[in-house]
Amino acid sequence: MATNGKLEQYKENEFPHLAATGYRITSPATRAYNCFAWAAGEDDR
């Protein structure tokens, strides 16, 4: 993760419309954490 709350440029390049959304990283990546599940409201497994 870059220190400015954004992805590294090569990762942003994989999702070209992401930068326009004003996203920010809220936690570091881990092998146990699933941000897609969290976004869908699943936080109990």
For each residue, the residues with C-beta under 8 A, 3 or more apart:
1: 7 8 25 28 29
2: 5 6 7 8
3:
4:
5: 2 24 25
6: 2 12 19 23 24 25
7: 1 2 11 12 18 25
8: 1 2 11 12
9: 12 13
10: 13 14
11: 7 8 14 15
12: 6 7 8 9 15 16 18 19
13: 9 10 16
14: 10 11
15: 11 12 18
16: 12 13 19
17: 20 21
18: 7 12 15 21 23
19: 6 12 16 23
20: 17
21: 17 18
22:
23: 6 18 19
24: 5 6
25: 1 5 6 7 28
26:
27: 33
28: 1 25
29: 1 33
30: 33
31:
32:
33: 27 29 30 38
34: 37 38 42
35: 38 39
36: 39 40
37: 34 40 42 43 45
38: 33 34 35 41 42 43
39: 35 36
40: 36 37
41: 38
42: 34 37 38 45
43: 37 38
44:
45: 37 42
